[in-house]
Amino acid sequence: MQTVATKPTAKQMLAAKRAAKKSAQQERAMKRAGTVKNVDRNRLSASSKAQKENIDVMLSGAKVSEDEALTCSIMMWLSLQDMRYACNQELINFAEHIIKQVQRLGVYCNTDDPANEKSVEFACREASQAVAQWAKDFDDLSPNQRQIVLRPLQNLFAAYEAFLKDAPARLIAEVSTYSLAVRVAKKAMTFLELDGGLISAIDKVISGADSRVQARRLKMPYAEFTDRILHAANLLYDVGIQADKELSAMYGKPLNTVRPQRISDVRQPMMKMLAANKGGALVQAVKDSEDIIRHCDNGTGFSCFNWTKHFKRAANLIGLMHREAAA
C-alpha cells in the first residue's frame, strides 16, 4: 500500500513524462540515422573514393616555383624580425595564416600516419599559443625575450620553408585559400557578436555621425569608446580586405583601403560598403567563406575548422537577434 510520503508529486510525474518523451525521441532519431546510413552506404563509398583521388591530385602536379618559395620565405623571416620590435594586427594575421596552412598540410600529408599528424598539430598549437603570449606580454618583454617567446613560431616557419622547396603548387593554393576563408568567417562572426549598441554606434560613425555624441549616448568614456570602435572597425577591415576586388568593382573605382587607426579611417568607403544594407556584404562574406571551407572539407573528408563552434555562435546570434526584435 502506497503511503502519502512515497506518492510522487505532480512535478515528479511531469519530469518523468518529459524524460520518457525525450528517450522515445532519441530512439526514433537513432533508428532514422541507422536507416539513412544503410541507404547512403554506396554513396559514402563513392565519396570516400573521390576524396582519396582528390587528395592524390593535390599531392602531385607542378611544384611551387623557386621565386614563390623564396618570396614566402623572405616574408616569414622579415615578419619574425619585425615581431621583435612591433606588435600589430598585420603581424598577427600573417603568423596565424601560416599556422593554419601548416595545420591543414599536416592532415593532407599524414593521412596514413596519425602520429605524425598529431605532432604537426601540436607544433601548430604551440606556435599559436606563442603568438598569443607575445601579443599579451609584448610591452613587458625586451626584443630578445620576445624572440625567445616566439621560438615555436620560428620553428614552424623553418618547417614550412623546407616544405615549400618541393611543395605541389595546387596544394599550397588550397591551404592558403582555406586559411583566409577561416579568418574571414571568424572575424565576421566576432564582429556580429559585438554588443548591439556598439554595432549601432559604429554604423552611425561610418555614416558620418559625431563619435563623441555616440560615446555619450552609450555613457562610455571617449577613450574607451574609440578603442572599441577601432577594434570593431579592424574586424571589418580583415573581412573586407579579402574581398577588395569585388568591393572595388561594386564601388566603381579602387577603394584605397587603410587599416583603421583613428576615427576618420572608420569612414573610408570599404567600411561604408560593408555596413550598407544592414551589413549585407558582411553576412555574404560569412556565407562565401563557409562555402569555400565546406568545398575543401567535402573534397578531402577532413576539416581544420570547428564547425560545431561556428554553428553554435551563429545559433546564439540568431537567437539574440530574435530577442532584440521582440523587445
MODELLER restraints for C-alpha pairs under 7 A, 6 or more apart:
rsr = mdl.restraints
at = mdl.atoms
rsr.add(forms.Gaussian(group=physical.xy_distance, feature=features.Distance(at['CA:51:A'], at['CA:299:A']), mean=5.26, stdev=0.5))
rsr.add(forms.Gaussian(group=physical.xy_distance, feature=features.Distance(at['CA:51:A'], at['CA:300:A']), mean=4.72, stdev=0.5))
rsr.add(forms.Gaussian(group=physical.xy_distance, feature=features.Distance(at['CA:51:A'], at['CA:301:A']), mean=6.20, stdev=0.5))
rsr.add(forms.Gaussian(group=physical.xy_distance, feature=features.Distance(at['CA:52:A'], at['CA:300:A']), mean=6.91, stdev=0.5))
rsr.add(forms.Gaussian(group=physical.xy_distance, feature=features.Distance(at['CA:54:A'], at['CA:299:A']), mean=6.51, stdev=0.5))
rsr.add(forms.Gaussian(group=physical.xy_distance, feature=features.Distance(at['CA:54:A'], at['CA:300:A']), mean=6.70, stdev=0.5))
rsr.add(forms.Gaussian(group=physical.xy_distance, feature=features.Distance(at['CA:55:A'], at['CA:300:A']), mean=6.18, stdev=0.5))
rsr.add(forms.Gaussian(group=physical.xy_distance, feature=features.Distance(at['CA:58:A'], at['CA:170:A']), mean=6.00, stdev=0.5))
rsr.add(forms.Gaussian(group=physical.xy_distance, feature=features.Distance(at['CA:58:A'], at['CA:171:A']), mean=5.08, stdev=0.5))
rsr.add(forms.Gaussian(group=physical.xy_distance, feature=features.Distance(at['CA:59:A'], at['CA:168:A']), mean=6.03, stdev=0.5))
rsr.add(forms.Gaussian(group=physical.xy_distance, feature=features.Distance(at['CA:59:A'], at['CA:171:A']), mean=6.45, stdev=0.5))
rsr.add(forms.Gaussian(group=physical.xy_distance, feature=features.Distance(at['CA:60:A'], at['CA:168:A']), mean=5.97, stdev=0.5))
rsr.add(forms.Gaussian(group=physical.xy_distance, feature=features.Distance(at['CA:61:A'], at['CA:168:A']), mean=6.04, stdev=0.5))
rsr.add(forms.Gaussian(group=physical.xy_distance, feature=features.Distance(at['CA:62:A'], at['CA:168:A']), mean=5.70, stdev=0.5))
rsr.add(forms.Gaussian(group=physical.xy_distance, feature=features.Distance(at['CA:62:A'], at['CA:169:A']), mean=5.94, stdev=0.5))
rsr.add(forms.Gaussian(group=physical.xy_distance, feature=features.Distance(at['CA:63:A'], at['CA:166:A']), mean=6.19, stdev=0.5))
rsr.add(forms.Gaussian(group=physical.xy_distance, feature=features.Distance(at['CA:63:A'], at['CA:167:A']), mean=5.41, stdev=0.5))
rsr.add(forms.Gaussian(group=physical.xy_distance, feature=features.Distance(at['CA:63:A'], at['CA:168:A']), mean=4.22, stdev=0.5))
rsr.add(forms.Gaussian(group=physical.xy_distance, feature=features.Distance(at['CA:63:A'], at['CA:169:A']), mean=4.91, stdev=0.5))
rsr.add(forms.Gaussian(group=physical.xy_distance, feature=features.Distance(at['CA:64:A'], at['CA:164:A']), mean=6.81, stdev=0.5))
rsr.add(forms.Gaussian(group=physical.xy_distance, feature=features.Distance(at['CA:64:A'], at['CA:167:A']), mean=5.75, stdev=0.5))
rsr.add(forms.Gaussian(group=physical.xy_distance, feature=features.Distance(at['CA:64:A'], at['CA:168:A']), mean=5.79, stdev=0.5))
rsr.add(forms.Gaussian(group=physical.xy_distance, feature=features.Distance(at['CA:64:A'], at['CA:169:A']), mean=4.47, stdev=0.5))
rsr.add(forms.Gaussian(group=physical.xy_distance, feature=features.Distance(at['CA:69:A'], at['CA:164:A']), mean=5.67, stdev=0.5))
rsr.add(forms.Gaussian(group=physical.xy_distance, feature=features.Distance(at['CA:69:A'], at['CA:165:A']), mean=6.43, stdev=0.5))
rsr.add(forms.Gaussian(group=physical.xy_distance, feature=features.Distance(at['CA:73:A'], at['CA:161:A']), mean=5.79, stdev=0.5))
rsr.add(forms.Gaussian(group=physical.xy_distance, feature=features.Distance(at['CA:76:A'], at['CA:157:A']), mean=6.58, stdev=0.5))
rsr.add(forms.Gaussian(group=physical.xy_distance, feature=features.Distance(at['CA:79:A'], at['CA:91:A']), mean=6.50, stdev=0.5))
rsr.add(forms.Gaussian(group=physical.xy_distance, feature=features.Distance(at['CA:84:A'], at['CA:143:A']), mean=4.67, stdev=0.5))
rsr.add(forms.Gaussian(group=physical.xy_distance, feature=features.Distance(at['CA:84:A'], at['CA:146:A']), mean=5.70, stdev=0.5))
rsr.add(forms.Gaussian(group=physical.xy_distance, feature=features.Distance(at['CA:84:A'], at['CA:147:A']), mean=6.01, stdev=0.5))
rsr.add(forms.Gaussian(group=physical.xy_distance, feature=features.Distance(at['CA:85:A'], at['CA:143:A']), mean=6.05, stdev=0.5))
rsr.add(forms.Gaussian(group=physical.xy_distance, feature=features.Distance(at['CA:87:A'], at['CA:135:A']), mean=6.53, stdev=0.5))
rsr.add(forms.Gaussian(group=physical.xy_distance, feature=features.Distance(at['CA:97:A'], at['CA:179:A']), mean=5.88, stdev=0.5))
rsr.add(forms.Gaussian(group=physical.xy_distance, feature=features.Distance(at['CA:97:A'], at['CA:180:A']), mean=6.97, stdev=0.5))
rsr.add(forms.Gaussian(group=physical.xy_distance, feature=features.Distance(at['CA:99:A'], at['CA:124:A']), mean=5.76, stdev=0.5))
rsr.add(forms.Gaussian(group=physical.xy_distance, feature=features.Distance(at['CA:100:A'], at['CA:179:A']), mean=5.60, stdev=0.5))
rsr.add(forms.Gaussian(group=physical.xy_distance, feature=features.Distance(at['CA:101:A'], at['CA:175:A']), mean=5.16, stdev=0.5))
rsr.add(forms.Gaussian(group=physical.xy_distance, feature=features.Distance(at['CA:101:A'], at['CA:176:A']), mean=5.97, stdev=0.5))
rsr.add(forms.Gaussian(group=physical.xy_distance, feature=features.Distance(at['CA:101:A'], at['CA:179:A']), mean=5.99, stdev=0.5))
rsr.add(forms.Gaussian(group=physical.xy_distance, feature=features.Distance(at['CA:102:A'], at['CA:160:A']), mean=6.90, stdev=0.5))
rsr.add(forms.Gaussian(group=physical.xy_distance, feature=features.Distance(at['CA:103:A'], at['CA:120:A']), mean=6.65, stdev=0.5))
rsr.add(forms.Gaussian(group=physical.xy_distance, feature=features.Distance(at['CA:103:A'], at['CA:121:A']), mean=5.93, stdev=0.5))
rsr.add(forms.Gaussian(group=physical.xy_distance, feature=features.Distance(at['CA:103:A'], at['CA:124:A']), mean=6.15, stdev=0.5))
rsr.add(forms.Gaussian(group=physical.xy_distance, feature=features.Distance(at['CA:104:A'], at['CA:175:A']), mean=6.41, stdev=0.5))
rsr.add(forms.Gaussian(group=physical.xy_distance, feature=features.Distance(at['CA:104:A'], at['CA:304:A']), mean=6.25, stdev=0.5))
rsr.add(forms.Gaussian(group=physical.xy_distance, feature=features.Distance(at['CA:106:A'], at['CA:117:A']), mean=5.36, stdev=0.5))
rsr.add(forms.Gaussian(group=physical.xy_distance, feature=features.Distance(at['CA:106:A'], at['CA:120:A']), mean=5.61, stdev=0.5))
rsr.add(forms.Gaussian(group=physical.xy_distance, feature=features.Distance(at['CA:107:A'], at['CA:117:A']), mean=5.80, stdev=0.5))
rsr.add(forms.Gaussian(group=physical.xy_distance, feature=features.Distance(at['CA:110:A'], at['CA:116:A']), mean=6.50, stdev=0.5))
rsr.add(forms.Gaussian(group=physical.xy_distance, feature=features.Distance(at['CA:110:A'], at['CA:117:A']), mean=5.47, stdev=0.5))
rsr.add(forms.Gaussian(group=physical.xy_distance, feature=features.Distance(at['CA:123:A'], at['CA:156:A']), mean=6.99, stdev=0.5))
rsr.add(forms.Gaussian(group=physical.xy_distance, feature=features.Distance(at['CA:126:A'], at['CA:152:A']), mean=6.06, stdev=0.5))
rsr.add(forms.Gaussian(group=physical.xy_distance, feature=features.Distance(at['CA:127:A'], at['CA:152:A']), mean=4.80, stdev=0.5))
rsr.add(forms.Gaussian(group=physical.xy_distance, feature=features.Distance(at['CA:127:A'], at['CA:153:A']), mean=4.52, stdev=0.5))
rsr.add(forms.Gaussian(group=physical.xy_distance, feature=features.Distance(at['CA:130:A'], at['CA:149:A']), mean=5.99, stdev=0.5))
rsr.add(forms.Gaussian(group=physical.xy_distance, feature=features.Distance(at['CA:130:A'], at['CA:150:A']), mean=5.50, stdev=0.5))
rsr.add(forms.Gaussian(group=physical.xy_distance, feature=features.Distance(at['CA:130:A'], at['CA:152:A']), mean=6.60, stdev=0.5))
rsr.add(forms.Gaussian(group=physical.xy_distance, feature=features.Distance(at['CA:130:A'], at['CA:153:A']), mean=6.91, stdev=0.5))
rsr.add(forms.Gaussian(group=physical.xy_distance, feature=features.Distance(at['CA:131:A'], at['CA:150:A']), mean=6.53, stdev=0.5))
rsr.add(forms.Gaussian(group=physical.xy_distance, feature=features.Distance(at['CA:134:A'], at['CA:146:A']), mean=6.34, stdev=0.5))
rsr.add(forms.Gaussian(group=physical.xy_distance, feature=features.Distance(at['CA:134:A'], at['CA:149:A']), mean=6.37, stdev=0.5))
rsr.add(forms.Gaussian(group=physical.xy_distance, feature=features.Distance(at['CA:134:A'], at['CA:150:A']), mean=6.90, stdev=0.5))
rsr.add(forms.Gaussian(group=physical.xy_distance, feature=features.Distance(at['CA:178:A'], at['CA:292:A']), mean=6.94, stdev=0.5))
rsr.add(forms.Gaussian(group=physical.xy_distance, feature=features.Distance(at['CA:178:A'], at['CA:293:A']), mean=6.01, stdev=0.5))
rsr.add(forms.Gaussian(group=physical.xy_distance, feature=features.Distance(at['CA:181:A'], at['CA:289:A']), mean=4.73, stdev=0.5))
rsr.add(forms.Gaussian(group=physical.xy_distance, feature=features.Distance(at['CA:181:A'], at['CA:292:A']), mean=6.64, stdev=0.5))
rsr.add(forms.Gaussian(group=physical.xy_distance, feature=features.Distance(at['CA:181:A'], at['CA:293:A']), mean=6.59, stdev=0.5))
rsr.add(forms.Gaussian(group=physical.xy_distance, feature=features.Distance(at['CA:182:A'], at['CA:289:A']), mean=6.83, stdev=0.5))
rsr.add(forms.Gaussian(group=physical.xy_distance, feature=features.Distance(at['CA:184:A'], at['CA:238:A']), mean=6.92, stdev=0.5))
rsr.add(forms.Gaussian(group=physical.xy_distance, feature=features.Distance(at['CA:184:A'], at['CA:239:A']), mean=5.04, stdev=0.5))
rsr.add(forms.Gaussian(group=physical.xy_distance, feature=features.Distance(at['CA:184:A'], at['CA:286:A']), mean=6.81, stdev=0.5))
rsr.add(forms.Gaussian(group=physical.xy_distance, feature=features.Distance(at['CA:184:A'], at['CA:289:A']), mean=6.60, stdev=0.5))
rsr.add(forms.Gaussian(group=physical.xy_distance, feature=features.Distance(at['CA:185:A'], at['CA:286:A']), mean=5.10, stdev=0.5))
rsr.add(forms.Gaussian(group=physical.xy_distance, feature=features.Distance(at['CA:185:A'], at['CA:289:A']), mean=5.87, stdev=0.5))
rsr.add(forms.Gaussian(group=physical.xy_distance, feature=features.Distance(at['CA:187:A'], at['CA:235:A']), mean=5.57, stdev=0.5))
rsr.add(forms.Gaussian(group=physical.xy_distance, feature=features.Distance(at['CA:187:A'], at['CA:238:A']), mean=6.97, stdev=0.5))
rsr.add(forms.Gaussian(group=physical.xy_distance, feature=features.Distance(at['CA:187:A'], at['CA:239:A']), mean=6.54, stdev=0.5))
rsr.add(forms.Gaussian(group=physical.xy_distance, feature=features.Distance(at['CA:188:A'], at['CA:235:A']), mean=6.81, stdev=0.5))
rsr.add(forms.Gaussian(group=physical.xy_distance, feature=features.Distance(at['CA:188:A'], at['CA:236:A']), mean=6.94, stdev=0.5))
rsr.add(forms.Gaussian(group=physical.xy_distance, feature=features.Distance(at['CA:188:A'], at['CA:239:A']), mean=6.36, stdev=0.5))
rsr.add(forms.Gaussian(group=physical.xy_distance, feature=features.Distance(at['CA:188:A'], at['CA:282:A']), mean=6.76, stdev=0.5))
rsr.add(forms.Gaussian(group=physical.xy_distance, feature=features.Distance(at['CA:188:A'], at['CA:286:A']), mean=6.50, stdev=0.5))
rsr.add(forms.Gaussian(group=physical.xy_distance, feature=features.Distance(at['CA:191:A'], at['CA:232:A']), mean=6.19, stdev=0.5))
rsr.add(forms.Gaussian(group=physical.xy_distance, feature=features.Distance(at['CA:191:A'], at['CA:235:A']), mean=6.17, stdev=0.5))
rsr.add(forms.Gaussian(group=physical.xy_distance, feature=features.Distance(at['CA:193:A'], at['CA:317:A']), mean=6.55, stdev=0.5))
rsr.add(forms.Gaussian(group=physical.xy_distance, feature=features.Distance(at['CA:201:A'], at['CA:214:A']), mean=6.00, stdev=0.5))
rsr.add(forms.Gaussian(group=physical.xy_distance, feature=features.Distance(at['CA:202:A'], at['CA:229:A']), mean=6.17, stdev=0.5))
rsr.add(forms.Gaussian(group=physical.xy_distance, feature=features.Distance(at['CA:203:A'], at['CA:275:A']), mean=6.46, stdev=0.5))
rsr.add(forms.Gaussian(group=physical.xy_distance, feature=features.Distance(at['CA:205:A'], at['CA:211:A']), mean=5.91, stdev=0.5))
rsr.add(forms.Gaussian(group=physical.xy_distance, feature=features.Distance(at['CA:206:A'], at['CA:266:A']), mean=5.76, stdev=0.5))
rsr.add(forms.Gaussian(group=physical.xy_distance, feature=features.Distance(at['CA:206:A'], at['CA:267:A']), mean=4.51, stdev=0.5))
rsr.add(forms.Gaussian(group=physical.xy_distance, feature=features.Distance(at['CA:206:A'], at['CA:271:A']), mean=6.69, stdev=0.5))
rsr.add(forms.Gaussian(group=physical.xy_distance, feature=features.Distance(at['CA:206:A'], at['CA:272:A']), mean=6.08, stdev=0.5))
rsr.add(forms.Gaussian(group=physical.xy_distance, feature=features.Distance(at['CA:207:A'], at['CA:267:A']), mean=6.80, stdev=0.5))
rsr.add(forms.Gaussian(group=physical.xy_distance, feature=features.Distance(at['CA:207:A'], at['CA:272:A']), mean=6.99, stdev=0.5))
rsr.add(forms.Gaussian(group=physical.xy_distance, feature=features.Distance(at['CA:208:A'], at['CA:267:A']), mean=6.81, stdev=0.5))
rsr.add(forms.Gaussian(group=physical.xy_distance, feature=features.Distance(at['CA:212:A'], at['CA:222:A']), mean=6.52, stdev=0.5))
rsr.add(forms.Gaussian(group=physical.xy_distance, feature=features.Distance(at['CA:215:A'], at['CA:221:A']), mean=6.69, stdev=0.5))
rsr.add(forms.Gaussian(group=physical.xy_distance, feature=features.Distance(at['CA:215:A'], at['CA:222:A']), mean=5.75, stdev=0.5))
rsr.add(forms.Gaussian(group=physical.xy_distance, feature=features.Distance(at['CA:215:A'], at['CA:225:A']), mean=5.83, stdev=0.5))
rsr.add(forms.Gaussian(group=physical.xy_distance, feature=features.Distance(at['CA:230:A'], at['CA:260:A']), mean=6.31, stdev=0.5))
rsr.add(forms.Gaussian(group=physical.xy_distance, feature=features.Distance(at['CA:230:A'], at['CA:261:A']), mean=6.65, stdev=0.5))
rsr.add(forms.Gaussian(group=physical.xy_distance, feature=features.Distance(at['CA:230:A'], at['CA:262:A']), mean=6.96, stdev=0.5))
rsr.add(forms.Gaussian(group=physical.xy_distance, feature=features.Distance(at['CA:233:A'], at['CA:260:A']), mean=6.41, stdev=0.5))
rsr.add(forms.Gaussian(group=physical.xy_distance, feature=features.Distance(at['CA:233:A'], at['CA:266:A']), mean=6.22, stdev=0.5))
rsr.add(forms.Gaussian(group=physical.xy_distance, feature=features.Distance(at['CA:234:A'], at['CA:259:A']), mean=6.62, stdev=0.5))
rsr.add(forms.Gaussian(group=physical.xy_distance, feature=features.Distance(at['CA:234:A'], at['CA:260:A']), mean=6.04, stdev=0.5))
rsr.add(forms.Gaussian(group=physical.xy_distance, feature=features.Distance(at['CA:237:A'], at['CA:259:A']), mean=6.50, stdev=0.5))
rsr.add(forms.Gaussian(group=physical.xy_distance, feature=features.Distance(at['CA:240:A'], at['CA:270:A']), mean=6.89, stdev=0.5))
rsr.add(forms.Gaussian(group=physical.xy_distance, feature=features.Distance(at['CA:248:A'], at['CA:254:A']), mean=5.04, stdev=0.5))
rsr.add(forms.Gaussian(group=physical.xy_distance, feature=features.Distance(at['CA:248:A'], at['CA:255:A']), mean=5.55, stdev=0.5))
rsr.add(forms.Gaussian(group=physical.xy_distance, feature=features.Distance(at['CA:255:A'], at['CA:269:A']), mean=6.26, stdev=0.5))
rsr.add(forms.Gaussian(group=physical.xy_distance, feature=features.Distance(at['CA:255:A'], at['CA:270:A']), mean=6.28, stdev=0.5))
rsr.add(forms.Gaussian(group=physical.xy_distance, feature=features.Distance(at['CA:257:A'], at['CA:270:A']), mean=6.76, stdev=0.5))
rsr.add(forms.Gaussian(group=physical.xy_distance, feature=features.Distance(at['CA:260:A'], at['CA:266:A']), mean=5.89, stdev=0.5))
rsr.add(forms.Gaussian(group=physical.xy_distance, feature=features.Distance(at['CA:274:A'], at['CA:281:A']), mean=5.17, stdev=0.5))
rsr.add(forms.Gaussian(group=physical.xy_distance, feature=features.Distance(at['CA:274:A'], at['CA:282:A']), mean=5.59, stdev=0.5))
rsr.add(forms.Gaussian(group=physical.xy_distance, feature=features.Distance(at['CA:297:A'], at['CA:303:A']), mean=5.21, stdev=0.5))
